[in-house]
Amino acid sequence: MGSYCKKSSAEWFIEQLNVENAKLVAFVLVIGFIGYHGILHLRYGPDSCTWLLSSGRYKGNHEWQPYGCMLHRYSKTDARRCLRYLAFWGKYNSFAFIGDARLEQLYEYFIGVLKTRHDMDTSYSTVDHHMPNYTYEDHKLRLSVTFIWSDDVSKTMVDQFRSWQHSDRPPSVIVATTGLQLLKTRNTTDLLIEEYKRNLTHLVQAIDSLAARNTQVLWKLMEAVDATKLKNDDKRISNADIDSYNRAAVEILSHSAARLWGSARLVSLGAGELDSGTVLSSMALRHSAQILLNMFCNDHMNFNDGSCCALPEPYTPLQLLTFALFLLCAVVSIVRLIWQWASTLGPRSGGYTSLHQPKPPPSPVAALARLGMIMAYFYLCDRTNFFMKENKYYSEWSFWLPVGYVFALGLFFTDDSRSSNFIPLVSFWYTLMFVIFALPPHISPASSHTMESKPYQYLYIALKVIGLLTIVTVLYISEVFFQKIFVTRPWKALFVNSDDDIHQWWLRWKQDRYSMTFGIIFAIAYLLAQRYNLLNDNNHSNLFTPGISLSATLLAFIGLGSYVTFTFFCTNTYDCNEIHSYVAFLPIISYIILRNVSGALRMRHSSMFAWFGTITLELFASQSHIWLAADTHGVLVLIPSAPILNLILTSYIFVCAAHEIHKLTAVILPYAVPDDWKLVLRNFAIFLAILVPIGIHDGMF
């Protein structure tokens, strides 16, 4: 007998490092994250307003990031649009602030966000007034913002809450807080804290009654002070006393319907104070006003980058039907697996079984079942608030770190190669290109001699290219014509967002409108250079002669440097998008030249990049759903408060899911698009029979 060589543990471990096991680990991670976030929802509830008002952190660009949800930055236009929209539907937008000078600061900043140039009022400052109550109104927006002075939980505050409780039209939002005056005039003792708690209990009944009438009552915890800058009587204020009063407020009001606004305190701590030590900085006021607007408007305005306090989209009958079909495939697959397993336990002929039984072909039903599991993960990430989402932020390191990482990986060339694979992006442009170039005449090896004998047919080819460029230019010049085409039924639903707005498609279209033209010009230049022996890529030598190679390399570096300089110094978004559409070819052509001008580089490639190239289409289609979030305006957060680890794990799961989709679609594709044109026609008819009723139900026709 031959000796049996047992593998070492290291060899066994290396064998386990394969794609299938990597995807199994990703599946286990997803199940774990579903359980973790399910526990979070059971414990804290699904309302993201709780996260918005309770915690968060500052990002590197000094913008506030709430815990687990996305904060939209409301401009004056956005804020007024929100209030105008609510007023149109009959809602009276009423805000009430009751507190001391610090809350008065927030009141003045808040109405400053809402005021237009026509109604600016500078008759009072942004510091202490100690004036009677005053109100800002805007009848066009059906808006009323009131400030009521109360530096303690006094009879004034209690009576005001009871007045709102019995009012026919109470405020939509009430923001209340305790002033610093009680810390200036009295030493904080246990007796005073108990008295403060008793006073707060007098507010609970009114707060609960107001909340039952859809009034949002926020109790703003007191912000800390800068003890080193306090003067005169303010020196008696200590942060320890402030914390004592805040704990008392949390203890009493946590049992009421009031929302405890603790994130304002965290915002103030990170933003810094002004010279007096007690006055809030403009940064703290800006972020606090943004938190209020996000809480009030997000659920009505449907901004992609504002998920805080916004309810997820309701599921549709089409989604239910789709997942029901996936579930049916899963049940059929499980039954089939059980039947196959049971059949192996039955009597075997002669008591023997073949050691090398033929492997059955992949089942399309099982592939659909596994695809359904991936689609369920897509749905959880993209269409629900089950997983957290945060606003995107990129620092300088966020740019240079992956650049250096990719450069380092590119040094490890492992294989020789003389071919490339290009995966076209399935888009409107691909369809338009196909239609135009499908029109006769065509260039083929069989017709090349005809083209040489009748050179005027080249004119037809040029006319098709010019026609394509003309269509693009006309659509760009006339935005009205563009909208008339793309908002026409039934394909309107493919280009508008959930608000029936085509602006996003118009913006993306403008940025890439000349991409195909650049590609055609480059292809023509490449073929002409080959025809006239200006380049030779059939051997391991350099692409050009030494002189041309040096010139091409220099021009490529200039092109890359110019584009990088443009990206750093272009600050106006509109101008950047306009210029980009004309210079988008620069970094691509420059990279192609640098990558191919040297024979040593041209004849080698990275196996890792080649592997990623096979799943490029799946990565492109999946990245906005399970890696980024909210139509690429945010990022998916599986591990809160750990951005680097979260990026690593979400990227890992994202790549594994894309690879599995690539594998499953390869199994399903022969059944969906067979080689026989009759079967293709049959499948297309079935597809239309399903799609048309759905389109009619959704108003596409």
C-alpha positions, -999 to +999 in steps of 0.1 A: +000+000+000+012+035-007+018+057+022-008+083+030+006+118+035-014+137+061-017+174+055-004+198+081-028+222+098-012+251+079-019+234+046-054+226+056-060+262+067-047+276+034-070+252+015-099+267+033-091+302+021-113+302-010-142+321-024-169+297-013-158+298+024-154+336+022-190+339+011-201+315+039-183+338+064-201+368+048-234+350+052-228+343+089-218+380+094-250+391+078-271+368+100-252+382+131-258+418+121-295+411+115-297+397+150-277+426+165-298+453+149-329+434+157-320+436+194-313+473+190-348+479+176-364+458+203-346+477+230-347+513+217-375+511+192-374+518+154-379+556+157-347+572+144-358+605+160-346+590+193-311+587+178-312+622+163-321+638+196-299+617+219-265+612+205-240+618+177-205+629+169-186+655+149-170+644+117-137+656+103-154+684+084-170+698+116-205+686+105-227+669+130-234+632+125-264+618+144-261+582+157-274+558+130-292+581+107-286+608+080-289+645+086-300+667+057-285+702+057-315+725+052-309+757+033-333+786+036-349+774+004-353+738+016-368+750+050-393+773+034-402+747+008-410+722+036-432+747+055-449+758+022-456+721+014-472+715+049-491+748+046-505+737+013-519+706+029-536+726+056-510+722+085-504+752+108-466+754+114-463+766+150-431+765+170-428+775+207-396+781+226-398+786+264-367+791+284-338+815+291-313+834+271-296+803+256-329+791+242-336+826+230-304+824+210-317+792+193-350+809+187-334+839+169-311+816+149-340+794+139-361+823+126-330+836+108-330+803+088-366+809+078-366+846+071-362+860+036-345+893+027-378+910+025-387+905+062-353+907+080-357+923+114-325+934+131-342+954+159-329+930+186-296+913+191-288+876+197-280+879+234-300+885+266-333+904+261-353+899+293-381+913+272-418+904+271-427+874+249-426+879+212-436+860+180-424+858+145-450+851+119-451+844+082-486+842+068-475+827+035-461+797+052-488+796+079-458+799+103-457+811+139-425+810+160-429+822+196-404+827+224-415+829+260-391+839+287-388+815+317-355+809+335-369+782+358-396+755+360-418+782+375-455+790+377-451+808+344-439+777+326-465+755+342-493+779+334-481+782+298-481+744+293-516+742+307-527+770+284-513+751+254-530+719+267-564+735+265-558+755+234-578+747+202-546+749+181-515+740+202-480+744+188-466+718+164-433+717+183-425+730+218-389+733+229-384+739+267-354+740+290-343+752+323-323+784+326-289+790+343-304+816+365-313+792+393-276+781+394-265+817+398-287+826+427-288+794+447-264+767+458-273+733+444-285+711+473-304+679+475-335+698+487-334+721+456-330+691+433-361+675+449-380+707+445-369+709+409-382+674+403-416+682+419-419+712+397-412+691+366-440+666+376-465+695+373-456+695+335-461+658+329-499+658+325-498+687+301-470+672+281-488+638+278-520+656+267-502+677+241-483+646+227-517+628+223-527+657+200-495+653+179-475+681+195-438+672+198-425+684+232-387+686+234-370+691+267-335+705+259-309+694+285-287+723+297-254+727+279-221+728+298-203+761+304-166+770+300-156+776+336-123+794+326-143+822+310-170+828+335-173+863+350-190+879+380-221+860+391-216+834+364-187+819+384-211+803+407-222+780+378-205+746+377-209+718+352-214+694+381-245+713+391-257+714+355-253+676+353-273+672+385-303+692+371-300+673+338-301+639+356-332+651+375-349+661+343-341+628+327-354+609+358-388+627+357-395+633+320-383+599+308-417+586+321-436+612+301-443+617+264-416+644+262-385+638+241-353+645+259-330+665+236-295+655+247-277+658+214-278+696+217-256+693+247-231+672+228-232+696+199-223+725+222-194+705+238-178+699+205-185+734+190-169+755+218-182+786+236-178+823+231-160+847+254-185+848+282-184+811+288-222+807+287-232+820+253-236+793+227-214+795+196-229+800+161-218+765+151-237+749+180-268+770+171-265+760+134-264+723+142-292+726+168-314+744+142-306+717+116-316+690+141-350+707+146-356+711+109-347+675+102-370+663+130-399+684+117-395+681+079-377+649+069-407+627+069-425+651+045-398+662+021-383+628+012-347+640+009-323+612+000-298+623+025-322+629+054-332+596+069-336+608+106-372+609+116-383+597+081-404+566+078-392+540+052-411+536+020-441+512+024-437+479+006-456+474-027-477+446-040-449+439-066-423+435-039-446+411-020-452+391-052-415+390-060-405+377-026-434+352-026-419+337-058-385+337-042-400+320-012-417+294-034-384+286-051-368+282-016-395+258-005-391+238-037-353+237-033-356+225+003-381+198-006-358+187-034-328+185-011-347+165+014-358+141-013-323+137-026-309+131+009-336+105+016-330+087-016-293+082-006-304+064+025-324+038+006-312+004-005-282+005-029-278-020-056-253-047-045-245-027-014-220-005-033-220+031-043-199+048-069-171+069-054-172+092-084-209+099-091-215+126-117-222+160-102-257+172-111-260+204-131-268+235-111-305+239-105-321+272-117-347+270-089-320+267-062-302+296-079-334+317-077-338+307-040-303+319-032-308+350-052-339+357-032-319+356+000-295+382-014-324+403-026-339+402+009-306+416+022-307+443-005-342+452+006-332+454+043-303+477+034-319+499+008-356+502+015-359+500+053-344+517+083-335+483+098-298+489+093-283+523+102-272+549+076-248+578+079-238+608+058-208+603+036-176+621+046-142+619+029-111+633+044-078+638+027-067+604+040-099+589+025-085+598-009-048+590-006-051+558+014-070+538-013-048+554-040-017+541-023-033+508-016-042+502-052-008+514-063+009+489-040-014+460-053-006+470-088+031+463-082+024+426-077+019+415-112+014+378-114+004+368-149+012+375-185-017+388-206-023+402-240-060+406-239-085+427-220-121+423-210-146+452-212-180+449-196-204+475-210-226+493-185-262+486-192-277+520-195-296+544-218-264+551-236-257+515-244-292+512-259-288+543-279-254+532-292-269+498-302-297+513-321-276+537-340-248+513-349-273+486-358-284+507-387-268+498-420-241+500-434-219+479-413-182+472-414-171+436-413-142+415-427-164+402-455-173+438-466-140+454-462-131+450-499-165+466-508-157+496-485-123+500-502-139+500-536-167+523-525-151+547-501-182+569-500-198+543-477-174+556-450-195+587-452-225+568-439-205+556-409-194+591-402-230+604-405-241+579-379-215+592-355-224+628-363-261+619-358-253+605-324-234+636-314-262+658-327-288+640-306-267+645-275-261+682-283-298+689-290-309+672-257-283+692-238-292+726-254-329+722-248-337+710-213-374+713-221-370+689-250-350+666-228-378+665-202-405+660-229-387+628-240-378+613-207-410+620-189-431+604-216-449+572-205-443+543-202-405+548-198-410+578-175-408+556-144-373+545-154-359+580-151-378+599-124-373+596-087-399+589-060-409+626-061-416+624-099-385+646-105-361+641-134-334+665-121-311+637-109-312+619-143-306+652-161-276+659-139-261+624-144-268+626-181-251+659-185-219+648-168-214+618-191-231+630-223-199+629-244-184+597-229-193+575-259-181+601-283-148+602-266-146+564-268-154+565-306-127+591-312-102+571-292-110+539-311-106+556-345-073+572-334-061+538-322-070+520-355-055+547-376-023+546-356-022+508-362-029+512-399-001+537-404+024+518-382+025+545-356+022+519-328+028+482-325+013+462-297+019+428-310+052+422-292+069+429-259+086+461-270+075+496-262+044+508-279+060+537-298+095+548-308+116+562-279+110+598-288+072+594-292+071+572-260+088+600-239+064+626-254+034+605-248+044+597-212+050+634-205+016+644-220+000+616-199+015+630-167+004+665-176-031+652-183-034+634-150-018+664-131-042+688-148-073+668-139-061+663-103-054+700-099-089+708-114-106+685-088-088+701-059-093+738-069-128+736-084-152+747-057-184+755-076-204+724-081-222+736-112-190+747-129-172+715-119-199+693-135-199+714-167-161+712-171-160+675-162-182+666-191-156+680-215-124+668-198-136+634-185-114+617-211-081+632-197-075+608-167-087+578-187-066+584-218-036+594-196-038+562-176-042+540-208-010+556-222+010+552-190-002+516-186+006+506-222+035+526-234+060+503-218+061+467-230+071+454-196+039+469-181+017+462-210+023+425-211+015+419-175-016+423-153-027+418-117-047+386-111-066+403-083-077+431-106-086+406-133-108+387-107-126+419-098-130+426-135-152+396-139-177+409-114-175+446-124-212+447-136-224+432-103-202+455-082-216+485-102-252+475-098-249+466-061-227+494-047-256+519-043-277+493-024-255+473+000-224+494+003-235+530+000-270+540+011-298+564+002-291+566-035-253+570-028-259+600-005-248+580+026-231+549+037-245+517+052-237+513+089-236+477+103-212+486+132-221+520+147-193+542+161-166+522+144-163+537+109-131+520+098-142+485+109-177+491+094-161+501+060-140+469+060-169+446+068-195+462+045-170+461+017-163+425+024-200+415+024-205+437-007-178+420-028-190+385-017-226+393-026-215+406-060-195+374-067-225+352-057-248+372-079-224+368-108-224+330-102-262+327-098-270+348-129-246+326-149-269+296-139-301+315-146-291+332-178-293+301-202-329+296-191-339+333-193-321+340-226-317+306-245-298+302-277-329+293-297-346+325-309-380+309-306-375+303-269-362+339-265-394+351-281-415+329-258-397+343-227-401+378-240-438+373-244-441+359-209-421+389-196-444+414-213-475+395-200-462+400-165-448+435-170-477+452-187-503+445-160-478+457-134-472+488-154-509+495-158-514+490-120-485+515-113-497+541-138-469+536-163-494+536-193 
